[in-house]
Amino acid sequence: MRKKEMETMASNVPQQKTLKPPLSKKGWERRVSAQKQQASAISRQKNRVVLVTGAATGIGIALIKRLLARGDEVRVLLKEHPSTNERWKGIPKGVIPYVADIRLGNGEHSKVLREACSGADVIYHFASLGRKSKASIDDFIDINVVGTENLINAFIESNSGESAVHFIFISTTQVYGMRRPGVVLTEESETKPTGPYAETKLMAEQVIQAFADAHTNFRYTIFRTGTLYGNGYEGPYFKLFKAIRDQKMRYIGSGDSHLLLIHVDDAVKAMIMAADNPKSVNKVYNLTDGVPYTQRQLFEKAATFLGVPPPKRAINPAIVKLFASFSDMNPEEFDFLASDRVVSIAKLKAELNFKPDRTIDRDGKAMVDDFLGKFRK
């Protein structure tokens, strides 16, 4: 399937009539059966039925905890059976698992996907092929675009015209491009995605909007999200902290480029607010903490928290990937540090009354303290 063809795709993907994949363990079958009976009782109490894809990600886990605390019935879509998936252990207890690959490469998965979507009030779609992947453009399209369309089709096919769903989609600020100096980007700004990740995220946005135009019971909110930090996202930041602590870090260029951040808990807060507020229906929002940090400011804060001097040297962005090959950081992480964008979250604040709770001074320091506790010299 070619990228150009996908950009205008809004037609339904045919579903194969197949059997539900067998569950491998009797005990797990009994557990799921009991959870579904309990969920049925919860649904009768008018609580929401929610489906989460990408449930084992940092944001997926944070969201699930909040939804369970609210008393929602929480279903999760897993690519692999829980008995063979180590990441399942990190998902909070109390969810109802469904095993299906959104690419539908295995014909057994279509029916399961429809069952997972049946009766859902809200679908949070976090599953995607990430920016760090070395996959081909066709793989990005299959997962990020076709997979999104398959998920929407599964809801439409499994629900009557009167049953509506709110589809919450996590996109990325990278759809604006990696470097847009000198301009404050709004949701109406021109998109200039570079690379297969950003390109297919924008294509998925277009598919979602086309479905909403064609189906009145399908409603969406799209979040163009900055880079997440907090629980579940320690890895890249710990590498940065180590480089700064060991005096090996360099400013990329002048150090004055602007980086976009959002704490995972604030991202979850915004998405739940959207699901609760009809003003968010069929809207696109930028989602960051609204602070135009420079690279230099963030490095200096990290150095202060670490108790070491800040970096003193800089490196030309043109050779940054060569430098990456001699460090623990990968080229994509240096690409983020070399990015330069400022986005406005005024629309999100005005329409949903969103206000971030987390700050770099408090929660960024907490990450540094966690790093020091685990990796002291």
C-alpha positions as CSV (number, residue, x, y, z in Angstrom):
1,M,0.0,0.0,0.0
2,R,1.5,3.3,-1.0
3,K,1.7,6.5,1.0
4,K,0.0,8.6,-1.6
5,E,-2.9,6.3,-1.7
6,M,-3.3,6.4,2.1
7,E,-3.5,10.2,2.3
8,T,-7.0,10.2,0.8
9,M,-8.1,6.9,2.3
10,A,-11.4,7.0,4.2
11,S,-13.1,3.9,2.9
12,N,-13.7,0.9,5.1
13,V,-11.1,-1.9,5.2
14,P,-12.8,-5.3,4.6
15,Q,-13.0,-7.4,7.7
16,Q,-12.5,-11.2,7.5
17,K,-15.0,-13.3,9.4
18,T,-12.9,-15.3,11.8
19,L,-12.9,-17.1,15.1
20,K,-11.8,-15.5,18.3
21,P,-8.2,-16.5,19.0
22,P,-7.9,-19.2,21.6
23,L,-6.7,-18.3,25.1
24,S,-3.7,-20.4,26.2
25,K,-4.4,-20.8,29.9
26,K,-7.5,-22.0,31.7
27,G,-6.8,-19.9,34.7
28,W,-6.5,-16.8,32.5
29,E,-9.8,-17.6,30.8
30,R,-11.6,-17.8,34.1
31,R,-10.1,-14.5,35.2
32,V,-11.2,-12.8,32.0
33,S,-14.7,-14.3,32.3
34,A,-15.0,-13.0,35.9
35,Q,-13.8,-9.6,34.9
36,K,-16.3,-9.4,32.0
37,Q,-19.2,-10.3,34.4
38,Q,-18.1,-7.7,36.8
39,A,-17.7,-5.2,34.0
40,S,-21.3,-5.9,32.9
41,A,-22.5,-5.0,36.4
42,I,-20.5,-1.8,36.3
43,S,-21.9,-0.9,32.9
44,R,-25.4,-1.1,34.3
45,Q,-24.4,1.5,36.8
46,K,-23.9,4.0,33.9
47,N,-20.1,4.1,34.2
48,R,-18.2,4.5,31.0
49,V,-16.9,1.7,28.9
50,V,-13.4,2.6,27.8
51,L,-10.9,0.9,25.4
52,V,-7.2,1.7,25.6
53,T,-4.7,0.8,22.9
54,G,-1.0,1.1,23.7
55,A,-1.9,0.1,27.3
56,A,1.6,-1.0,28.3
57,T,3.1,2.4,27.5
58,G,3.9,5.0,30.1
59,I,0.9,7.1,29.2
60,G,-1.3,4.0,28.8
61,I,-0.6,2.9,32.3
62,A,-1.0,6.4,33.8
63,L,-4.4,6.7,32.0
64,I,-5.6,3.3,33.1
65,K,-4.9,4.1,36.8
66,R,-7.0,7.2,36.5
67,L,-9.9,5.5,34.7
68,L,-10.1,2.6,37.1
69,A,-10.1,5.1,40.0
70,R,-13.1,6.8,38.4
71,G,-14.9,3.4,38.3
72,D,-14.9,3.1,34.5
73,E,-14.9,-0.3,32.8
74,V,-11.5,-0.4,31.2
75,R,-10.7,-2.7,28.3
76,V,-7.2,-2.9,26.9
77,L,-6.1,-4.1,23.4
78,L,-2.9,-6.2,23.5
79,K,-1.0,-7.4,20.5
80,E,0.3,-10.5,22.3
81,H,-1.4,-12.8,24.8
82,P,-0.8,-11.8,28.4
83,S,0.7,-15.2,29.2
84,T,3.6,-14.4,26.7
85,N,3.9,-10.7,27.2
86,E,6.1,-9.4,30.0
87,R,4.8,-5.9,29.5
88,W,1.4,-7.1,30.7
89,K,2.8,-7.2,34.2
90,G,3.0,-3.4,34.3
91,I,-0.7,-2.8,33.5
92,P,-2.9,-2.2,36.5
93,K,-5.1,-5.0,37.7
94,G,-8.8,-4.7,36.9
95,V,-8.7,-4.2,33.2
96,I,-10.3,-6.5,30.6
97,P,-7.7,-7.7,28.0
98,Y,-8.5,-8.4,24.3
99,V,-5.7,-9.9,22.1
100,A,-5.6,-8.6,18.6
101,D,-3.2,-6.9,16.2
102,I,-4.7,-3.7,14.7
103,R,-3.0,-4.5,11.4
104,L,-5.3,-7.6,11.2
105,G,-2.5,-9.5,9.5
106,N,-3.8,-12.6,11.3
107,G,-7.4,-13.3,10.3
108,E,-8.3,-14.4,13.8
109,H,-8.1,-10.9,15.1
110,S,-11.0,-9.1,13.3
111,K,-13.7,-10.5,15.6
112,V,-11.8,-9.8,18.7
113,L,-11.2,-6.2,17.7
114,R,-15.0,-5.7,17.1
115,E,-15.7,-7.3,20.5
116,A,-13.3,-4.9,22.2
117,C,-15.0,-1.9,20.5
118,S,-18.6,-3.1,21.1
119,G,-20.4,-0.7,23.4
120,A,-17.3,1.5,24.0
121,D,-18.0,5.1,25.0
122,V,-14.5,6.3,24.6
123,I,-11.5,4.9,22.8
124,Y,-8.0,6.1,23.7
125,H,-5.7,5.2,20.8
126,F,-2.1,5.3,21.9
127,A,-0.7,2.3,20.0
128,S,1.7,3.3,17.2
129,L,5.0,2.6,15.6
130,G,7.3,5.1,17.3
131,R,9.8,7.6,16.0
132,K,12.8,5.6,17.0
133,S,11.8,2.6,15.0
134,K,14.0,1.7,12.0
135,A,11.0,0.2,10.2
136,S,10.1,0.9,6.6
137,I,7.5,3.5,5.5
138,D,5.2,0.7,4.6
139,D,5.4,-0.6,8.2
140,F,4.7,2.9,9.6
141,I,1.6,3.1,7.3
142,D,0.4,-0.4,8.2
143,I,0.4,0.3,11.9
144,N,-0.1,4.1,12.3
145,V,-2.6,4.6,9.5
146,V,-4.2,1.4,8.4
147,G,-4.2,0.2,12.0
148,T,-6.1,3.3,13.1
149,E,-8.6,2.8,10.3
150,N,-9.1,-0.8,11.3
151,L,-9.8,0.2,14.8
152,I,-12.4,2.8,13.7
153,N,-14.0,0.3,11.3
154,A,-14.3,-2.2,14.2
155,F,-16.3,0.3,16.3
156,I,-18.6,1.2,13.4
157,E,-19.2,-2.4,12.5
158,S,-19.9,-3.5,16.1
159,N,-22.2,-0.6,17.1
160,S,-25.6,0.7,16.0
161,G,-26.0,4.1,14.5
162,E,-27.3,5.4,17.8
163,S,-24.2,4.4,19.7
164,A,-21.6,7.1,19.7
165,V,-17.9,6.9,20.6
166,H,-15.4,9.6,21.5
167,F,-12.0,8.7,19.9
168,I,-9.1,10.3,21.7
169,F,-6.0,10.2,19.5
170,I,-2.4,11.0,20.5
171,S,-0.6,12.6,17.6
172,T,2.6,14.7,17.8
173,T,3.9,18.2,17.5
174,Q,6.3,16.8,15.0
175,V,3.6,17.2,12.3
176,Y,4.7,20.9,12.2
177,G,8.3,19.8,11.4
178,M,11.3,19.6,13.7
179,R,12.6,23.2,13.2
180,R,10.2,26.1,13.0
181,P,12.2,29.0,14.6
182,G,10.7,32.4,15.0
183,V,7.0,31.5,14.9
184,V,4.5,30.4,17.5
185,L,2.6,27.4,16.1
186,T,-1.1,27.1,16.5
187,E,-3.4,24.3,15.5
188,E,-4.0,26.2,12.3
189,S,-0.4,26.5,11.4
190,E,0.9,24.7,8.3
191,T,2.0,21.2,8.8
192,K,5.5,20.2,7.6
193,P,6.1,16.6,8.8
194,T,9.6,15.1,8.2
195,G,10.2,11.4,8.5
196,P,7.8,8.4,8.5
197,Y,6.6,8.8,12.1
198,A,5.4,12.4,11.8
199,E,4.1,11.8,8.2
200,T,2.0,8.8,9.2
201,K,0.7,10.5,12.3
202,L,-0.6,13.3,10.2
203,M,-2.1,10.8,7.7
204,A,-3.9,9.1,10.6
205,E,-5.3,12.5,11.7
206,Q,-6.7,12.9,8.2
207,V,-8.3,9.4,8.3
208,I,-9.9,10.1,11.6
209,Q,-11.3,13.4,10.4
210,A,-12.7,11.8,7.2
211,F,-14.5,9.1,9.3
212,A,-16.1,11.8,11.5
213,D,-17.4,13.6,8.4
214,A,-19.0,10.3,7.2
215,H,-20.3,8.9,10.5
216,T,-22.2,11.2,12.9
217,N,-21.7,8.7,15.8
218,F,-17.9,8.8,15.5
219,R,-16.4,11.8,17.3
220,Y,-12.8,12.6,17.9
221,T,-10.3,14.7,19.7
222,I,-6.7,14.8,18.4
223,F,-3.8,15.9,20.7
224,R,-0.6,17.0,19.1
225,T,1.6,16.2,22.0
226,G,5.1,17.4,23.0
227,T,7.7,15.0,24.3
228,L,6.6,13.2,27.4
229,Y,8.5,13.0,30.6
230,G,7.7,11.3,34.0
231,N,7.0,7.8,35.0
232,G,7.6,5.4,32.1
233,Y,9.8,7.8,30.2
234,E,13.0,7.7,32.3
235,G,15.3,6.0,29.7
236,P,16.2,8.9,27.4
237,Y,16.4,11.4,30.2
238,F,18.6,9.2,32.3
239,K,21.0,9.0,29.4
240,L,21.0,12.8,29.2
241,F,21.5,13.2,33.0
242,K,24.5,10.8,32.8
243,A,26.1,12.7,29.9
244,I,25.7,16.0,31.9
245,R,26.9,14.5,35.1
246,D,30.0,13.0,33.4
247,Q,30.7,16.3,31.6
248,K,30.2,14.8,28.2
249,M,27.2,16.7,27.1
250,R,27.3,19.4,24.5
251,Y,24.9,22.1,23.5
252,I,23.5,21.4,20.0
253,G,24.2,24.6,18.1
254,S,23.8,27.7,20.2
255,G,21.7,26.1,22.9
256,D,18.9,28.5,22.2
257,S,16.5,26.2,20.4
258,H,13.1,25.6,22.0
259,L,12.0,22.1,23.2
260,L,8.5,21.0,23.8
261,L,7.7,19.0,27.0
262,I,4.6,17.7,28.8
263,H,4.5,15.5,31.9
264,V,2.7,12.2,31.4
265,D,0.2,13.0,34.2
266,D,-0.7,16.3,32.6
267,A,-1.2,14.7,29.2
268,V,-3.5,12.1,30.8
269,K,-5.4,14.9,32.6
270,A,-6.0,16.8,29.3
271,M,-7.2,13.7,27.6
272,I,-9.7,12.8,30.3
273,M,-10.9,16.4,30.3
274,A,-11.5,16.1,26.6
275,A,-13.5,12.9,27.0
276,D,-15.6,14.7,29.6
277,N,-16.2,17.9,27.7
278,P,-18.4,18.2,24.6
279,K,-16.5,21.3,23.5
280,S,-13.6,19.0,22.5
281,V,-15.6,17.1,20.0
282,N,-14.0,17.1,16.5
283,K,-11.2,19.4,17.6
284,V,-7.4,19.3,17.4
285,Y,-5.3,20.6,20.3
286,N,-1.6,21.3,20.9
287,L,-0.6,19.6,24.2
288,T,2.6,20.8,26.0
289,D,3.1,22.5,29.4
290,G,3.1,25.8,27.6
291,V,6.6,26.8,28.7
292,P,9.0,27.7,25.8
293,Y,12.1,26.1,27.4
294,T,15.4,26.5,25.6
295,Q,17.9,23.7,25.4
296,R,20.3,25.7,27.5
297,Q,17.8,26.4,30.2
298,L,17.0,22.7,30.5
299,F,20.6,21.6,30.6
300,E,21.4,24.2,33.2
301,K,18.5,23.1,35.4
302,A,19.5,19.4,35.1
303,A,23.1,20.3,36.0
304,T,21.9,22.2,39.1
305,F,19.8,19.3,40.2
306,L,22.8,17.0,39.6
307,G,25.1,19.3,41.5
308,V,27.6,19.6,38.6
309,P,28.6,22.5,36.3
310,P,26.5,22.9,33.1
311,P,27.9,22.0,29.7
312,K,30.5,24.5,28.5
313,R,30.9,23.4,24.9
314,A,28.7,23.2,21.8
315,I,28.6,21.0,18.7
316,N,27.5,21.9,15.2
317,P,24.0,20.4,14.5
318,A,25.3,19.3,11.1
319,I,27.6,16.7,12.8
320,V,25.4,15.9,15.7
321,K,24.7,12.3,14.6
322,L,28.4,11.6,14.3
323,F,28.7,12.8,17.9
324,A,25.8,10.5,18.9
325,S,27.8,7.5,17.6
326,F,30.4,8.2,20.4
327,S,27.8,8.5,23.2
328,D,25.1,6.5,24.8
329,M,22.4,8.6,23.1
330,N,20.9,7.7,19.8
331,P,20.6,10.0,16.7
332,E,16.8,10.4,17.3
333,E,17.4,11.7,20.8
334,F,19.9,14.2,19.4
335,D,17.3,15.2,16.8
336,F,14.9,16.1,19.6
337,L,17.6,18.2,21.3
338,A,18.3,19.9,17.9
339,S,14.6,20.7,17.3
340,D,13.3,24.2,17.6
341,R,9.6,24.8,18.0
342,V,7.3,26.9,20.1
343,V,3.6,26.0,20.1
344,S,0.6,27.7,21.7
345,I,-1.8,25.8,24.0
346,A,-4.1,28.8,24.3
347,K,-7.0,26.9,22.5
348,L,-6.7,24.0,25.0
349,K,-6.7,26.4,28.0
350,A,-9.6,28.5,26.7
351,E,-11.9,25.6,25.6
352,L,-11.1,22.9,28.2
353,N,-9.8,25.1,31.0
354,F,-6.6,23.1,31.0
355,K,-3.8,24.0,33.3
356,P,-0.7,21.9,33.8
357,D,0.0,20.7,37.4
358,R,3.5,19.4,36.9
359,T,6.6,21.5,36.6
360,I,10.2,20.9,35.5
361,D,11.4,22.5,38.7
362,R,9.6,19.9,40.9
363,D,8.9,16.9,38.7
364,G,12.1,17.2,36.5
365,K,14.1,17.3,39.8
366,A,12.2,14.2,41.0
367,M,13.5,12.4,37.8
368,V,17.0,13.6,38.5
369,D,16.7,12.4,42.1
370,D,15.5,9.0,40.9
371,F,18.5,8.8,38.5
372,L,20.9,9.7,41.3
373,G,19.3,7.0,43.5
374,K,19.8,4.4,40.9
375,F,23.1,5.4,39.2
376,R,25.4,7.0,41.8
377,K,29.0,6.9,40.8
